[in-house]
Amino acid sequence: MATVLDSVRAFFAHAAFTVDRENAGDIVARERLLDRVMGEARFRKSSEKLRRGRLPAESLALVARDAEGHVIGTVRLWDVEAGVDADGNAVPALLLGPLAVDCDHEGKGIGGALMRAAITEARDRGHGAVLLVGDPEYYERFGFFADRAQHLVMPGPFERRRFLALELKDGWLAGAAGMLVASGRRLSGPLRKAVWPRAI
């Protein structure tokens, strides 16, 4: 991970932000950022059903920080099963989201830097595919396309054109069909309140 982050930092050396792994001290700032950017509607999304009560995939929760160290962007990836293959075996994958950048820092390449770091780290950790629900006009530049998720469905309402996938290993999703199911580590009761504080 250090190599990935160093390369991202070097590439964006002229920019006034860095990309780093999320730590426990970022939790409140991240949740407040998501509240400002996405509001309460984020808790009603189908993707949230797959994230609720779970921890992000190992080392795949990233933040962008400004020069003073404040969290100005966030992205997380989550372990899921992307349906089953032709033999009925679960297909492990990742679900990306939410990706958010503070409104005061839009247009600085922060979202792109977070995406590239997340994808590179996921690939380096041996994951086979990443799925997300988002605007294809933005995410196709990173290799996400709807046709790779055409036989998969979300556990709730979703727009087919916005359900996208990126294969990190060629053919990983070939033949995969069915509903996405959460498969990541569960939050414990006491930890849940600590990890998911609500902004006041």
Protein Blocks (a to p, Z undefined) as FASTA:
>chain_A
ZZmmmmmmmmmmmpccdcddddfklmmmmmmmmmmmnommlmmpmklmmmgopacdehia
ccdddfkopafbdcddddddehjafkopacddddeddddddfklgonlmmmmmmmmmmmm
mmmnopabdcddddfklmmmnopafklmmmgccebdddfklmccddfbghklgoiacjdd
dfbdcddfklmmmmmcccZZ
